[in-house]
Amino acid sequence: MRRHPRRGEAGGRQVTVPSAKGAAVGRRIGIGLMYGFWKPRVLGAWRVPASGPVILAVNHAHNIDGPMLMGTAPRPVHFLIKKEAFVGPLGSFLEGIGQLKVDRESTDRNAIGNALGVLEQGGVLGIFPEGTRGDGDFASLRAGLAYFAVRSGARIVPVAVLGSTARRGRVVKALPPLRARVDVVFGDAFDAGDGSGRRTRKALDEATVRIQGKLTAHLENARRLTGR
């Protein structure tokens, strides 16, 4: 898939932004795989703004959560994915479908520039705000989500993926059972900033607190709604 060069955020370095066409192909593949192997139940997809920059903030309890969102979101998604996944043919595939490689152990300025580029072009950025797979309860948020939201002005849509860890499959134990139901619940879009336009460390810390409150409340509501 063609990637468009743009001027990066890190000292004017040249970075690349994946095209929307790549993510659109990834969405079609995700739809086929997720609905082919499992039974996603999608609630509130209409809450995702139909156009303009959006950040989907997703809880992360299972490796399938990202692909599940790619196949159920109403718009193509560019996910920030750990660089360790970009190995061999899988790495080429992920780049081809518009996903973004990020080094979680450092300040990855190329990844930051690419992610901001997606938002500047009015695209959808997918983020696991907890940084890594865990309990999927939004208990610990990294500041990256607040930075991208405040810096770009993009609205955040909280997403709860529930049921991916409920049972193990018989054939592949690392995956949910075939045809198992997985719930994907989209919440109301919100602004992370306080309206002042500040991007100071204090402003980002305050935004992170606001975001965590919104995400946690959405997750609790999604659990009540689905009975998970």
SVG drawing of the C-alpha trace seen along z (x, -y; Angstrom):
<svg xmlns="http://www.w3.org/2000/svg" viewBox="-28 -29 43 58">
<polyline fill="none" stroke="black" stroke-width="0.4" points="0.0,0.0 1.3,-3.4 2.5,-5.6 2.5,-9.4 5.6,-11.3 5.1,-14.2 7.2,-16.5 7.5,-15.0 7.0,-16.4 10.6,-15.5 12.9,-18.3 11.6,-18.4 12.6,-14.8 10.8,-13.1 8.3,-10.6 5.6,-8.6 1.9,-8.3 0.0,-5.2 -2.7,-5.9 -6.3,-5.5 -6.5,-2.9 -4.3,-0.5 -6.4,-0.8 -9.6,-0.3 -8.1,3.0 -7.3,4.0 -10.9,3.2 -12.2,5.5 -9.9,8.3 -10.9,7.7 -14.6,8.0 -14.1,11.2 -12.0,12.8 -13.8,11.6 -17.3,12.3 -16.1,15.5 -14.6,17.1 -16.6,15.4 -19.9,13.6 -19.2,10.0 -22.0,8.0 -21.5,4.3 -23.2,1.7 -23.1,-2.1 -21.0,-2.2 -23.1,-5.2 -21.3,-7.2 -18.1,-7.2 -18.0,-10.6 -18.5,-9.9 -15.7,-12.2 -12.8,-14.1 -9.9,-13.0 -10.9,-10.4 -9.0,-8.4 -10.5,-5.1 -9.3,-4.3 -9.6,-0.5 -9.2,1.7 -6.7,4.5 -7.1,7.9 -6.4,10.2 -4.4,10.1 -7.6,10.4 -9.0,7.0 -7.2,5.0 -8.2,7.1 -11.7,7.3 -12.0,3.5 -10.6,3.2 -13.3,5.6 -16.2,3.9 -15.4,0.2 -17.5,-1.9 -14.3,-3.5 -10.8,-2.2 -8.4,-2.3 -4.7,-2.9 -3.5,-1.2 -0.3,-1.9 1.2,1.6 4.4,2.6 7.4,2.9 8.0,6.5 5.0,7.5 6.6,6.2 8.7,9.2 9.0,11.0 5.9,11.4 3.6,10.2 5.5,6.9 5.1,6.3 1.4,7.2 0.8,4.8 2.5,2.0 0.5,2.8 -2.8,2.5 -1.8,-0.9 -0.8,0.0 1.8,-2.0 5.0,-0.6 5.9,-2.0 8.8,-1.5 7.2,-1.3 10.5,-1.6 11.5,-5.0 10.1,-8.3 9.5,-7.1 9.4,-10.3 8.7,-8.7 5.6,-6.9 4.5,-10.2 4.8,-12.0 3.0,-9.2 0.2,-9.1 -0.3,-12.8 -0.2,-12.6 -3.1,-10.2 -5.1,-12.6 -4.1,-15.6 -5.5,-13.9 -8.8,-13.3 -8.2,-9.6 -8.9,-7.3 -6.1,-6.4 -6.5,-3.3 -4.7,-3.2 -4.5,-0.8 -4.0,-3.6 -2.8,-1.0 0.2,-0.5 0.2,3.2 -2.1,6.2 -3.4,6.6 -6.7,6.8 -8.3,4.5 -9.8,2.3 -8.1,-1.1 -6.5,-1.1 -3.2,-2.5 -3.1,-5.0 0.0,-6.3 0.2,-10.0 0.4,-9.3 -3.4,-9.3 -3.7,-12.7 -0.9,-14.1 -2.3,-12.9 -5.8,-14.2 -4.7,-17.6 -2.1,-18.1 -4.5,-17.2 -7.8,-18.3 -9.2,-14.9 -12.2,-13.6 -11.8,-10.4 -14.3,-7.5 -14.0,-4.9 -14.3,-1.3 -14.8,1.7 -14.1,5.2 -15.6,7.8 -15.7,11.5 -12.4,12.2 -10.9,13.8 -14.1,15.5 -13.1,18.9 -10.3,20.7 -10.8,22.3 -10.6,26.1 -8.5,25.9 -6.3,22.9 -6.3,22.3 -4.8,18.8 -8.0,17.7 -11.6,17.5 -13.7,20.5 -14.9,20.5 -18.3,18.7 -18.0,17.3 -19.7,14.0 -17.5,11.0 -19.1,7.7 -17.7,4.4 -19.2,1.4 -18.6,-2.2 -19.1,-5.1 -19.8,-8.8 -17.1,-10.9 -15.5,-13.5 -12.8,-16.2 -9.7,-15.6 -8.7,-19.2 -10.1,-21.8 -10.8,-24.2 -7.7,-26.4 -5.5,-24.9 -2.7,-24.4 -0.2,-21.6 1.9,-21.9 2.9,-18.9 0.3,-19.9 -2.4,-20.2 -1.6,-16.8 -1.6,-15.3 -5.0,-16.8 -6.3,-15.6 -5.1,-12.1 -7.1,-12.1 -10.2,-13.3 -9.7,-10.6 -9.3,-7.8 -12.5,-8.8 -14.4,-8.7 -12.9,-5.4 -13.5,-3.7 -17.1,-5.0 -17.7,-3.6 -16.2,-0.2 -18.5,0.1 -21.5,-0.9 -20.5,1.5 -20.3,4.4 -23.7,3.5 -25.2,3.3 -23.7,6.7 -23.8,8.6 -20.1,9.3"/>
</svg>
